[in-house]
Amino acid sequence: MTPARLRPLGQPRGGSAARRHFGVDAESVTVAAPAAPARRGEVTAETVRRAAERYGVRF
C-alpha cells in the first residue's frame, strides 16, 4: 500500500503531467525508442525529429 502523502505516477489527477515531465508517457517513450539507434548512426536524426514533432514531445 502507498502512504497517503505519496501519489503513484498512474494517479488520475496529475498523473499524465508527471509522466510527461519524467519522460515516461507513451509519446515520450515512442520518441526515445529511435534515439539510441540514431546516436549510433543506425537511423537518421531526422527520424527522431519527425517522431518528436508528430507526438508533440520537446527535448
N, C-alpha and C positions, 0 to 999 in steps of 0.2 A: 504494500500500500504506500502511496506517495503522501508525504506530510502535506497538510492543507496549504502551507505557505509556498510550496513548490508547484509549478504547473508544467506538465509534460508538453513537449512541442506539438503533440497531437490535439491539444485542447482546442475546442471550437472557437473560443473567444481569444483572438490574437494569435492563435497558433500558426496561421498561414503567414502572417507578417514575420513571426520569429523564424519559421522555416526559411523564408526568403532571405532574411538577414544573415542567417548562418549558412546559406547556400545549400540547403538540403531539401528544397522543394523540387517538384518534378521538373520544372523548367530549368532550374539551375543545374540539376544533375544531367539533363539532356544536353546542355551546352558543355558541361565539363567532360562528358564522355569522349568527345573527339579532341579535347585539348592536349592530353598526353601524347597521342599519336602525332598531333601537329608539332609538338615540341621536338619529336624525334624525326620529323620530316616525312612521316608516312601519309599524312593528309595535309592539305594546304591550310594556312591560317585563315584563308577566305571561308573555308567550311565552318570554322568556329565562329567567325564574324557573322556569317549568314544565320547560323543557328541562334546566336545571341539576339540578333535583330528580330528574327521570326518569333522568338519566345519572350521578348522583352526583358532580357537579362543584361544588366550592366555589370562590368567588372573592371 
